[in-house]
Amino acid sequence: WIQEEAPDVLCLQETKCVGPAVPPEVRALPGLPHQFWASPEGRPGYSGVGLLARHEPLSVTYGIGEEEHDREGRVVTAEFPALYVVAAYVPNSGRGLVRLDYRRRWDAAFRGYLARLDARKPVALCGDLNVAHQELDLRHPRANRRSAGFTAEEREGFGALLEAGFLDSFRHLYPALPHAYTFWTYLGGARQRNVGWRLDYFVLSRRLAPALCDSKIRSRVLGSDHCPITLLLAL
C-alpha cells in the first residue's frame, strides 16, 4: 500500500520499536530513504513514532522541548522548505481516565509547541491524536461521554488547538460527512460493522488552507486497528 500511495512523507505512530530494531522491510521502503525514529526512554514496546521522507529535511528534532513529555518518544518534527511536518502519537488518557490530568498538561504543552513552530513556518501535524472531536467522529457518542478520547476535557483541548490558528483538514473539507472513522476495536466485529472512532488527523496551519487539495481516510487498508490517512497539498 505504501508503494502504491508513494507519499513524500510517511508518518508512523505507536511503532513500539527503537530505531535499530525497525524491521528491514521498513528500512528498505523504496523512495523513503530519510528515516527518523523516536522511542521512549527505558520502555521498550511502548509508544514511539517514525517519520520517513522522500527528500532530506532541512532539520529534524525530537520531542517538544519539555522533559516530562519528551521521555515518552511521541513527536518527530521535520522542517522542509515550505512547512514543518510533525508526526505525533498523543497520549491516551487510559482505562478509567487514570492519565487524564497528564493528558491535559500534554495538550497545553503540545499546543504551545505547535504555535511556536507556526510562528516561523506553516505546520502540518499528522498523528494519532487520541481524541474524537465531535459527536460525528464516533459511532456511539452518548455511551462514551467519559471514555478516553471523548471526554469534555480532551475535546476542549482539541478545540483550543483549532482556536490557536489550526484547522482539522478532514472536517474543513467534509464538515458533515458521517461514519468516517480511522480506528475500530478488534472486539465484536467493530470494523466490519463500522463501529469506529476518528482519532487520526492532519491538522494544518490555517494559512495552508489554499494549498489543501484533499484529506482522505483509507478505510479499506488493513493491517492495524487504525487505518492510514492521506493528505494532499499543492505546495
N, C-alpha and C positions, 0 to 999 in steps of 0.2 A: 504493500500500500504506500509506503514512504517513497519508493522509487516511482510509482505512478503519480503521486502527488507532486514530487520534485520540488520541495519547498526551498526557499532561500535560507530560511532559518527554521530549525525544528527545536521545539521546547518539550522536555520530558519532565513529568512530575512524579513524585513518590518512587524514585528509582530504587531506593533501599540498597544502594550499591556504592561503594567507594570507587574513585576513579580507576585505579589499577585493576579492579575486578569487573569492569564493564565488559560484557561479552564481545568476543571478536567480531561477530556478525554486525554488531552495532558500530564498533570501531571502524569497520570496513565499508560502511554505507557509502555508496557512490555519490559524489557531488557534495559531501558534507565533511570535508577534511579537518575543519577547525572545530574542535570539541572541548567543552569546558564543563566540569563536573563539580558540584558542591555536595558535601555529605556532612552529617552531624559529627560532633566530637565524641568519640568513645561510645557510639551507639550503632554498631553495625546492624543492618537490616531495618533501619528506621529512616523515614523522611528521604531527603535527597532530591536534587534536580539536576538536569543537564541542559545545555544549550549547544546545538550543533549548527554550523553555518557554512554556506557555500563560499562566502568571501570572508577574508580575515577581518575581524573587527578592529576598529581603531584602538580600543581598550576594552578590558574585561575586569569587572570587580565582583566580589563575593560578599553576600550579606547586605545589611542596610546601615552598618556603622554603629550598631548597638549590641554589646556583648550578650545581653540576656537573650536576644533573638538570633544572633548570628551563629551561636554554637549549635543550632538545630539544622543548619545546612539547607535553608529553604529558598535562597534567592541567588540567581546569577544575572548580572546585567552586562550586556554587550553594547558598546557605542559604535554606531555606524555613521556615515556622513550625514544622513538625513534625520536620524532618530536614535533613541535608545530602545533596545528590546530587553524587557525584563521577564525572565522566567521565574515563576514563583509557585510554591506549594504552601498555601496558607494553613496555619494550624487548625486542627479540628477541635471543637470545644469538648468533645469526648462524651462517653456514656455518662448520663447523669449530670452533664454540663460541668464536670469537675475542672475543666480548663477555661471556662467562660471568662473569668476575670483576666487570665493571661491573654486570651484571645482579644479582649477589648484593648489591652495595652499594645498588643501586636498591631491591631487595626490602626490605632492612633500613630504609632511609630512608623508603620509602613506608609500611611498616607503622607506623613511629613517627608519621608524619603522620596516618594514619587513626586511630590510638589517641588522638592529641591532639584530633582532631575529636570522636571518640566520647565523650570525657570531658565535652564540652559539650552534645552533642545526638546522637541516633541518626544513623547513616550508611547510605546506600545507594550502593554502588560499582557502576558499570556500566562494563564495558570489555572490550576485547581484552587479556586478561591473559597471553597467550602462554605458557600452561602447561596441560598436561593432567594433572590432579592424581592421578587413579587410573588403573590399567590399564584400567578400564572406560571411560575417557574418550578412548580412541583405538582404532582397529581393530587395529593391529599393535604392541602394546607391546613384545614381545620384540625386534623388529627395530629399535626406536627408543630403546634404553636410553641412548645417547649422542647423540641428536638434540636439537637446540634445541627446547625446550618440554617435554621429557620426561626431562631429566637428574635425577638424585637431588637435586642442589643446588636446582634450580628447584621440584621437587615439595616438598622440605622447606621452602623459602621460603613456598610457599602454605600448607602445613600450619601453619607458625608464625603466619601471619595468622589462621587459624581458631582457634588456641590463644589468640590475643590477645583473643578475645571476639567473633569474627565467624562467620557461617555462610554456606555455599555454598547459596543458596536453592534451586537446582535439585535438588541431591543431598539437601537436607533433606526435600524432598517426594518425590523419586523415587530413593531410595538405591541401588536395584539395577537401574534401567532401562538395558538395553544399547543400543548403536548409536545413541546420542543425541549427534550431533555438530553443530558450528557452523562448521567450516572443512573445505574439501576442496581439494586442489591442483587446478589446471587440467589437470594431466597425466594421461594414461591413463584418462580417463573416470571419475575417482575419485568424483565426485558421483553419477553415475548408478549406480555400484556401492556407494555409501555407504561408501567407504573414507575416513574422516574423523577429525577431532580435535574435542574440545570445548575451545575456547580462550576462549570469551566467556562472561562470568559476571555475575550480580547477586550481590554479596556484601553481606550485611546485618549490622548490629549485632545481637547475639543478642536484645536486648530488643525487636526488631521482629518476632520470630517470631510472636507472636499476631496481628499485622496482615497476615501473609503469606497471600494468597489463592491465588496461583499464580505459577509461573515457567515460561515457555513458550519452546520453541525453534521458530522459524518456518521450518522447513527447506524449505518449498516456495516461499519468496520468493527470487526470483532477482535477479541484478544485481551480484553480487560473488562472490569465492571464500569469503566468510563469509556467513552468513545472520543476519537480525535475531533478537534475543531480546526477550521482553516480561515485565516484572514487574508484577504486580497486587497493590497494597497497599490495605488499608482503613484510612485514617488519619482 
